[in-house]
């Protein structure tokens, strides 16, 4: 498991940065809830219906509760999470090729299957750790800004279901990115592909509505 530990150490700084950035993003989005609940709905009603539908705002009533509001804002958190997961996956193998360290790995007493397996395991652990910390921050922020009388247990149940679905989605981006990394030889192309993959999926989701 030497490669596993090395991979974890390599991505430690990047992981910390992403958790901080997404935590700040979540805090910024959720902190708008009180203002949105009190005065934002009237302004939104003036928007064209097609535009509201495209941004998943057809049911404005859901924005009056922290549970519904976070369910809407969560798509932007997941956009960032998808980018992180895809970049983690696409750089897994392409980074070794780009930095010229792949020959060193192959010279070690470890099979290619073990190399791929340990890298995938490391990426899965890192992504899951990122998800756990980010979602814990998100839940605490929701508790801070929840409306008076909101049920904590009801919020937790809805939050758990929503974020678990998000974890699966991110894991899908991670897996697809990892598969594609076997065909990439540059970190730059891996980053571009990651961004393209996530934004294309997001745009198709909006257009599909």
N, C-alpha and C positions, 0 to 999 in steps of 0.2 A: 504493500500500500504506500510505498515511497512516492510514487507518481501522484497518488491521490493527495497526500499531504503537501507536495510541492505545488500542485494546482490550486489548492485552497489558499496557500500562502500567497501565490501570485495574484489571485483575484480578491484578496482581502480588502485592499484599499478601494478598489472599484466598487465592491459590494457596499462598503460603508458610505461612499459618496452617493450611490444610487438610493440607499435607504434614507439618507438625510434629505436629498432632493425630493423624493416622493413624499416623505413625511411633511415637508414644507408645503408642497403642492396640495396635499390633502387638507392641511390646516387652513391654507388660503381659500380653498374651495368651500369647505364646510363652514368657515367663519362668515360666509356671505348669507348663510341660511336665515338668520333673524331679519336681515334687511329684505331678503327676497320674500319671506313670508308676510311681512308687513306692507311692503309697497311695490315689490317687483311684479306681482301677478297682474295688476291692472295694466302695466306697461306691456307685458307679454301678450295680453289679450288683443292688443292692437296689431300684432304681427300677423302676416299672411298665414292662412291655415296650412298651406303646403310647406312653408318654411318651418312652422312649428312641428309638423309631422316628420319632416326630415331630421329634426333635432330631437325627436322622441319627446315632444312636449304637448302631445295631443290631450293628455289628461293633466291639466294644471293643478287639479286638486291634490295630486300626490306631492306637490312641492310644499304643501303646508305642514307636512310632518317630516321630522328628521330622517325617518326610515325611507320615505319616498324620495326626499331630496337627495340623500346619499345614493340611493339606487340610480338616480339620474347622473349625478356627478361622478359616480364610480366608473363610468365609461371612459372618462378622461384619465383617471388613475390607471385603468387597465390599458389604456393606450401607451402610457409610459412603461407599465409593467411588461407589455408585449414587446416593446423595443428592447428592454433590458434582457428579457428571456431570449429573443431572437439573436441579439448580439452575442450573448453568452454562448449560444449554440454554434453560430456561424464562425466564431473565432476559435472554437475548441481545437480543431485540427489544422485550419488554415494558418493559425498563428505560428505553429511549429514549422510549416513550410516557408512562411514569409520570413521568419527570423533565422532560418537555417539550422534549427535544432532537431529537425526530424531525423537526420542521420545519426545524431547522438542517441536519440531514443531507441532507434533500431539496433544500435550497437550494444545496448544493454541486455542483460539476461531476462528479457520479458517479451512475451509474444505480442504480436500486433493486436490480437483479440483482447489481451489484457490491457494494452494501452488504450484502446477504444473504450473498453468497459470501465476502466478507472476514471477516464475523462468524463464519460457520461454520468457516472455515479457522482463525481465531484460537482458537475454542473447541476445535477438534480438537487443535491444537498444545498448548494449555494442559493439556487433559486428558491427552494422551499424556505430556507432561513430568511431570505429577503422578504418573501411573502408573509411569513409569520410576524416578523418585526413590523413591516409596513401596515399589515392589517390590525395589529395590536394598537399601533399609533392611531389608525383611522377610527377604531372603535372608541378609544379614549377621547378623541376629538369629538365624535358624535355624542358621547355622554356629556361633554362640556357644553354643547350647544343645543341639546335636545329641548323640545318644547315642554312647558309645564304639564305635568300629568302623564307624560309618555311612559309606557311600560318598559322597564329595562329588560325584562325577560323576553318580551315580544321583539324588542329591538335586537337583542342578541340572536334570537332564532332567525330572523330575517337576514341579519348581517352574516351569520354563519353560512346560510344557504347561498347567498349572493357571492361571498368571497370564495367559497369552495369552488363554485363554477368558474370564478376568475382564475383560481389556481390551476384548474384543468386546462383552461384556455392558454395560459402562459406556458404550461408544460407542453402543450401542442406546438407552440411557436419554438420552444426550446428544442424539441425533438426534430422538427422540420429543419431548423437552422443547423442542428448537429449533422443531419443527413447531408445537407448541402455543403457543409464545410469540407467534406471529403473531396469535393470537386473544385474547391477554391484554393488559390495559392497566394492570396494577398489579403492583408488585414483591411485595406481600403475597400476592396471589392466586397468583403464580408460585411463591413459596416453599411455600405450602400445597399446591399441586398437585404439586410435586416430592416432598414428603414423602409425600403420599398415594399417588402413583404407585409409589414404591419400596417402601413398607411393604405396600401391597396385593399387589404382586408377591411379596414375601417371605412373607406370610401364605398366599397361594394355594399357594406352593411347599411350605410346611409341611403345609397341609391336604391337598394332593395326595398326600403320602406316606402 
